[in-house]
C-alpha cells in the first residue's frame, strides 16, 4: 500500500470557531463578558469594512481628478500646437504634468492599499458571525447550494466538539512510540480512529513547530501518518477504519522495504508541510503586528499621515512644519480648486488636518 493523499490540514488553517465563550473570568458575570467580547468583535469587523469603503471612495475621487487633469493637459497641448505659446501657458503645462504624475502615483498607492485590504480580508478567521457569510460583503450571491454550506458548518462543529471532548486522548496517542502501545491504546479507544484525530494531530504538530519544539513535532507527525495510513487502508478495503487498524499494525511490524519507504516518504512530506505552515503562521503574526502599528498611525479616512505629507506640495508641507494655519490657507488658495480640495480631503483622511468651525463648513460647501 502506498499513501498518495497525505494529510490535508489546510481546511483548518483559517478557522477559529468561537462563541466568545473560550475564556471566562471568575470576577465578571459570564454572560456580560460574552456579550462584551461579541460586541467588540462586531465593532472591529465594522471598522474593517468602513476602512475598505473609505479606500474605495478615495480611489474613485483620485481617478476623477486624474481624468480632469488629463483633459486639461490635452487642452493645453492642443492650444500650444495651434500657436498659443507663452511663458504662462508653458508654466501651466509643467504644473499640470507634475499634477498628473502625482495623481498617478496616488492612484497606484490607493490600488495597493485596496489590494492589501482584500488580501487581509481573505485571511480573516471564520467566527460565528461570518461562518456562513462571504467576508463582510453587503450583497452576497450563493454560488453553491445551501445544503453544502450547512454540511460544511456541521463538519466544523463536529471537529470542534470532537477535539474538545478527546483532546487529552489524542495528545496521549501522539506521544506513543511503540507499535504495540499504539495498537493497545486504539483498542481501548477505538473512537479515536477517524479523520478528526488525524487533523488534530497535524494542528498539534504545527503548534510544536511554532514553539520550536522540533523533536515533539516530529514525534506527533509520525503518529499523524500512522492514523493516515489506517484511514487509507480503510478506504482501500471500504470498511470502517475502527475495524481495520489491527490489520495495519500487523502489516507495519512485518512490512517490506517499499511499504516502509512509502511510510517514511509520507512522514517527511508531512514534516515539510508542517514547517512551511508554521513559518507562514509566524510571518502572518509578524505582519499582523506591523499592520497594527501602522493602523495606530492611520487617520480617520484610512490614510497614512506620513505618506500624505510626502505627497503634498512644498508650501503645504511648510505650513504643517511650522504649524501655521494662515500659511495653510494661503497655500490652499494658490492651488487649483479641485487640486486644493483633493489635498485637503487627504489631509483630513490622514489626520494631518482636523478642520474646525467655519473652515470645515466651507470645505463641505465647496
Phi and psi in degrees as a GROMACS rama.xvg file:
@    title "Ramachandran Plot"
@    xaxis  label "Phi"
@    yaxis  label "Psi"
@TYPE xy
-126.68  126.962  UNK-2
-89.1547  110.903  UNK-3
-96.0015  -12.8786  UNK-4
-79.8408  -38.5743  UNK-5
67.0846  -173.983  UNK-6
-106.027  126.051  UNK-7
-95.6275  100.982  UNK-8
-95.5302  -2.01166  UNK-9
-63.3082  -25.846  UNK-10
-62.3103  -22.8593  UNK-11
-108.399  5.79069  UNK-12
-61.5472  -40.2578  UNK-13
-119.549  27.6144  UNK-14
-109.622  123.866  UNK-15
-133.329  92.7226  UNK-16
-87.6581  114.454  UNK-17
-139.179  144.852  UNK-18
-111.581  27.9948  UNK-19
60.4962  24.4667  UNK-20
-120.487  18.5265  UNK-21
-71.6827  -31.3089  UNK-22
-128.771  136.124  UNK-23
-122.481  165.537  UNK-24
-130.045  125.54  UNK-25
-66.5392  -15.6525  UNK-26
-100.05  0.351688  UNK-27
-126.004  139.626  UNK-28
-55.6537  124.158  UNK-29
-58.8818  -49.3742  UNK-30
-62.2806  -38.7399  UNK-31
-64.1494  -39.7916  UNK-32
-64.2151  -42.0648  UNK-33
-62.1985  -45.5633  UNK-34
-63.1757  -38.6424  UNK-35
-64.9333  -44.5757  UNK-36
-64.9694  -41.345  UNK-37
-63.2482  -44.2098  UNK-38
-62.7243  -40.7067  UNK-39
-62.5278  -39.6592  UNK-40
-67.674  -40.3095  UNK-41
-63.1277  -38.8773  UNK-42
-65.4006  -39.4148  UNK-43
-64.6301  -40.2718  UNK-44
-63.5475  -41.182  UNK-45
-65.7305  -40.9146  UNK-46
-62.682  -40.508  UNK-47
-63.057  -43.6021  UNK-48
-65.1694  -41.6275  UNK-49
-63.4812  -38.4651  UNK-50
-61.9091  -40.619  UNK-51
-63.6021  -41.6619  UNK-52
-65.5198  -38.6379  UNK-53
-64.4331  -40.7167  UNK-54
-64.0823  -42.0618  UNK-55
-61.6117  -41.4543  UNK-56
-63.7531  -43.8432  UNK-57
-64.6186  -37.9387  UNK-58
-64.7289  -44.0648  UNK-59
-60.8989  -43.5383  UNK-60
-64.6901  -41.7193  UNK-61
-63.1123  -42.1527  UNK-62
-65.5131  -34.3126  UNK-63
-64.5647  -43.8155  UNK-64
-65.3296  -37.1119  UNK-65
-63.4265  -43.1734  UNK-66
-63.5348  -41.382  UNK-67
-65.1721  -40.7651  UNK-68
-65.9069  -38.2512  UNK-69
-63.6993  -37.9835  UNK-70
-66.7608  -40.7716  UNK-71
-63.934  -40.5614  UNK-72
-63.9969  -41.7498  UNK-73
-63.1227  -41.9602  UNK-74
-64.2471  -43.9707  UNK-75
-62.3576  -45.3897  UNK-76
-63.8079  -36.6154  UNK-77
-65.4678  -42.1311  UNK-78
-67.3001  -37.3508  UNK-79
-69.7223  -31.7036  UNK-80
-67.3773  -28.6538  UNK-81
-84.0822  9.58764  UNK-82
98.1455  -0.596867  UNK-83
-86.4087  74.6061  UNK-84
-116.036  126.075  UNK-85
-153.244  174.011  UNK-86
-62.3062  -36.9487  UNK-87
-64.0492  -43.9861  UNK-88
-69.0825  -36.5272  UNK-89
-64.2723  -40.4838  UNK-90
-64.4893  -41.3977  UNK-91
-64.6759  -39.1736  UNK-92
-60.4634  -45.9318  UNK-93
-62.8096  -38.6854  UNK-94
-64.2166  -43.5155  UNK-95
-66.9352  -39.1017  UNK-96
-62.6695  -41.5017  UNK-97
-65.1448  -39.5938  UNK-98
-63.4585  -42.6789  UNK-99
-59.9579  -44.2259  UNK-100
-60.8517  -42.4904  UNK-101
-69.2904  -39.6759  UNK-102
-66.2253  -37.1127  UNK-103
-64.9871  -38.2138  UNK-104
-65.1492  -42.4617  UNK-105
-63.1154  -39.4288  UNK-106
-61.2131  -44.6401  UNK-107
-64.0107  -37.1071  UNK-108
-63.7134  -44.7845  UNK-109
-64.5531  -41.9021  UNK-110
-62.0213  -38.8958  UNK-111
-66.0702  -42.3086  UNK-112
-63.208  -40.7708  UNK-113
-66.0797  -40.4777  UNK-114
-63.9786  -41.8206  UNK-115
-63.7859  -39.3325  UNK-116
-63.4254  -40.454  UNK-117
-68.584  -38.7771  UNK-118
-64.0954  -41.0338  UNK-119
-61.4663  -39.2808  UNK-120
-64.4266  -39.1978  UNK-121
-66.7288  -28.4246  UNK-122
-84.6831  -9.54774  UNK-123
-61.2083  135.685  UNK-124
-69.5503  152.888  UNK-125
-74.4333  152.262  UNK-126
-146.448  -176.757  UNK-127
-64.5305  -18.1665  UNK-128
-91.9291  -16.4886  UNK-129
-123.697  1.08124  UNK-130
-58.3072  -35.8631  UNK-131
-111.783  18.8776  UNK-132
-118.381  159.871  UNK-133
-95.2344  92.3513  UNK-134
57.6835  -132.828  UNK-135
-117.337  26.5292  UNK-136
-62.7233  145.778  UNK-137
-81.8499  -34.7621  UNK-138
-118.001  121.621  UNK-139
-123.369  129.213  UNK-140
-107.817  124.938  UNK-141
-66.8037  119.783  UNK-142
-100.218  -1.55679  UNK-143
-143.331  156.627  UNK-144
-58.0609  148.13  UNK-145
-59.7824  -36.4856  UNK-146
-58.715  -34.0655  UNK-147
-65.3144  -43.3181  UNK-148
-63.8845  -40.8291  UNK-149
-63.7066  -39.5327  UNK-150
-64.0565  -43.6808  UNK-151
-61.1522  -42.5895  UNK-152
-63.4792  -40.7304  UNK-153
-65.3607  -38.0555  UNK-154
-63.9662  -42.4986  UNK-155
-62.1886  -45.1034  UNK-156
-65.787  -37.9351  UNK-157
-62.6515  -46.0176  UNK-158
-62.4137  -46.5216  UNK-159
-59.5151  -46.3695  UNK-160
-64.3557  -42.2001  UNK-161
-63.1835  -46.9301  UNK-162
-64.9123  -41.3372  UNK-163
-61.2842  -38.0995  UNK-164
-77.1759  -36.6173  UNK-165
-120.229  22.4786  UNK-166
-59.3843  -40.4355  UNK-167
-64.9245  -42.779  UNK-168
-65.3979  -39.6857  UNK-169
-64.3283  -44.1614  UNK-170
-63.6064  -38.3092  UNK-171
-62.8185  -45.2447  UNK-172
-61.4844  -36.9724  UNK-173
-62.882  -21.0266  UNK-174
-98.2297  -4.33133  UNK-175
-73.0429  145.895  UNK-176
-118.278  -36.5268  UNK-177
-86.6911  143.28  UNK-178
-59.7709  -43.4824  UNK-179
-63.7691  -37.8875  UNK-180
-65.4036  -39.6437  UNK-181
-63.3848  -46.89  UNK-182
-62.5591  -43.6457  UNK-183
-64.2085  -40.4483  UNK-184
-66.3382  -38.7814  UNK-185
-72.0379  -29.7019  UNK-186
-64.8527  -36.7836  UNK-187
-78.8561  -23.109  UNK-188
-133.483  62.4854  UNK-189
-62.3569  -20.6905  UNK-190
-64.6512  -16.2913  UNK-191
-77.9595  -12.46  UNK-192
-81.9578  85.7535  UNK-193
-163.793  170.4  UNK-194
-61.6618  -36.8392  UNK-195
-59.688  -39.6573  UNK-196
-65.6987  -44.0686  UNK-197
-59.559  -46.8454  UNK-198
-64.4314  -41.1068  UNK-199
-64.0777  -39.2626  UNK-200
-61.9734  -37.8462  UNK-201
-67.6299  -40.3656  UNK-202
-61.513  -40.7569  UNK-203
-61.8929  -40.8699  UNK-204
-56.9372  -47.4276  UNK-205
-62.2669  -41.8115  UNK-206
-61.6025  -42.9165  UNK-207
-63.6195  -41.1717  UNK-208
-65.1302  -40.4456  UNK-209
-62.3235  -37.6648  UNK-210
-81.1651  4.94434  UNK-211
62.9308  29.688  UNK-212
-98.0665  72.9001  UNK-213
-67.2525  -38.0719  UNK-214
-65.3152  -42.3048  UNK-215
-64.6094  -38.6564  UNK-216
-59.1359  -45.6739  UNK-217
-66.3947  -35.4376  UNK-218
-64.1978  -49.0941  UNK-219
-68.4081  -33.7064  UNK-220
-61.0205  -39.3517  UNK-221
-58.7967  -44.4313  UNK-222
-70.2423  -30.9468  UNK-223
-64.9997  -38.7393  UNK-224
-69.8787  -35.5439  UNK-225
-56.9691  -49.6779  UNK-226
-63.7097  -38.7086  UNK-227
-65.2458  -39.7461  UNK-228
-65.6481  -37.0457  UNK-229
-63.5604  -44.1303  UNK-230
-65.3919  -39.4983  UNK-231
-65.0567  -39.6437  UNK-232
-62.7424  -41.5709  UNK-233
-63.1466  -39.4225  UNK-234
-66.2795  -38.8593  UNK-235
-64.7058  -42.2659  UNK-236
-85.7686  -9.58757  UNK-237
57.8954  48.8431  UNK-238
-130.898  168.34  UNK-239
-66.6799  130.692  UNK-240
-59.359  -25.9435  UNK-241
-67.0469  -16.0664  UNK-242
-99.7087  1.11543  UNK-243
-131.216  3.47554  UNK-244
-66.1573  -30.0202  UNK-245
-65.2475  -35.2801  UNK-246
-63.7874  -37.689  UNK-247
-62.5555  -47.2879  UNK-248
-66.4353  -34.705  UNK-249
-62.6712  -38.9791  UNK-250
-74.9525  -42.5345  UNK-251
-67.5152  -30.0363  UNK-252
-72.981  -20.6077  UNK-253
-124.663  23.7938  UNK-254
-70.0446  150.4  UNK-255
-81.1698  173.994  UNK-256
-61.7992  -44.8246  UNK-257
-56.8037  -38.7932  UNK-258
-68.4534  -43.7707  UNK-259
-66.2793  -36.134  UNK-260
-64.1467  -39.1741  UNK-261
-64.1675  -40.1682  UNK-262
-63.1549  -47.9918  UNK-263
-63.6716  -37.5443  UNK-264
-63.651  -44.639  UNK-265
-64.0001  -36.4945  UNK-266
-64.4296  -45.1941  UNK-267
-64.755  -39.328  UNK-268
-62.3847  -41.906  UNK-269
-65.1975  -44.0076  UNK-270
-61.4032  -38.3012  UNK-271
-66.3401  -41.3404  UNK-272
-62.0671  -41.9382  UNK-273
-62.2554  -43.8351  UNK-274
-61.67  -42.8902  UNK-275
-64.4202  -43.1795  UNK-276
-64.7004  -42.0454  UNK-277
-63.1813  -40.5255  UNK-278
-62.7568  -43.0152  UNK-279
-62.8203  -40.8961  UNK-280
-62.2774  -43.6253  UNK-281
-67.4715  -42.0268  UNK-282
-63.3702  -38.7439  UNK-283
-63.4714  -39.6079  UNK-284
-65.8834  -40.1787  UNK-285
-65.1267  -41.8899  UNK-286
-65.2185  -36.9221  UNK-287
-62.8009  -40.2648  UNK-288
-64.2739  -42.272  UNK-289
-64.3449  -40.401  UNK-290
-65.2994  -36.9738  UNK-291
-63.2507  -39.836  UNK-292
-63.8887  -40.3521  UNK-293
-68.8348  -37.3752  UNK-294
-61.7267  -36.3956  UNK-295
-62.807  -25.7946  UNK-296
-87.3921  -20.4319  UNK-297
-67.1132  147.282  UNK-298
-82.1471  -176.76  UNK-299
-62.6631  -24.4522  UNK-300
-95.3851  6.0305  UNK-301
86.6921  12.2321  UNK-302
-102.802  149.719  UNK-303
-83.2705  120.85  UNK-304
-60.6209  -31.6891  UNK-305
-65.6051  -45.8615  UNK-306
-65.7141  -39.7292  UNK-307
-65.4087  -44.6206  UNK-308
-57.9568  -44.2963  UNK-309
-66.1042  -21.933  UNK-310
-90.8349  -4.76617  UNK-311
-78.7447  152.263  UNK-312
-59.3021  155.129  UNK-313
-56.3624  -41.6404  UNK-314
-64.463  -37.7265  UNK-315
-67.2761  -40.5371  UNK-316
-59.2383  -41.7851  UNK-317
-62.0991  -39.5162  UNK-318
-63.9449  -34.7932  UNK-319
-74.8461  -37.5507  UNK-320
-59.1523  -43.1239  UNK-321
-89.619  -4.00608  UNK-322
53.2934  44.2671  UNK-323
-107.582  105.648  UNK-324
-66.6125  -39.9754  UNK-325
-61.764  -42.7344  UNK-326
-63.4696  -36.3687  UNK-327
-63.3779  -44.2932  UNK-328
-60.9041  -44.4576  UNK-329
-64.3155  -42.58  UNK-330
-64.1004  -39.8906  UNK-331
-64.0241  -40.9886  UNK-332
-65.1789  -26.3216  UNK-333
-77.2572  -18.9576  UNK-334
-83.1336  160.66  UNK-335
-59.6927  138.507  UNK-336
-51.1733  -44.7622  UNK-337
-65.4379  -41.7391  UNK-338
-65.887  -41.4269  UNK-339
-62.3039  -41.7163  UNK-340
-64.7057  -39.5041  UNK-341
-61.5993  -49.2839  UNK-342
-65.3706  -40.3589  UNK-343
-62.9392  -42.7375  UNK-344
-60.3961  -42.346  UNK-345
-69.3483  -35.2445  UNK-346
-64.6048  -39.9359  UNK-347
-67.9195  -44.4733  UNK-348
-65.0239  -26.611  UNK-349
-92.3866  -9.20945  UNK-350
85.9302  2.41731  UNK-351
-64.8067  -35.7163  UNK-352
-127.193  123.814  UNK-353
-110.621  100.908  UNK-354
-66.3972  143.922  UNK-355
-131.099  146.646  UNK-356
54.2148  -129.653  UNK-357
-62.192  -36.0736  UNK-358
-65.3538  -36.8642  UNK-359
-64.8414  -42.2556  UNK-360
-65.4211  -40.772  UNK-361
-62.7509  -41.5692  UNK-362
-63.7713  -39.6096  UNK-363
-68.605  -38.1026  UNK-364
-63.8513  -41.1676  UNK-365
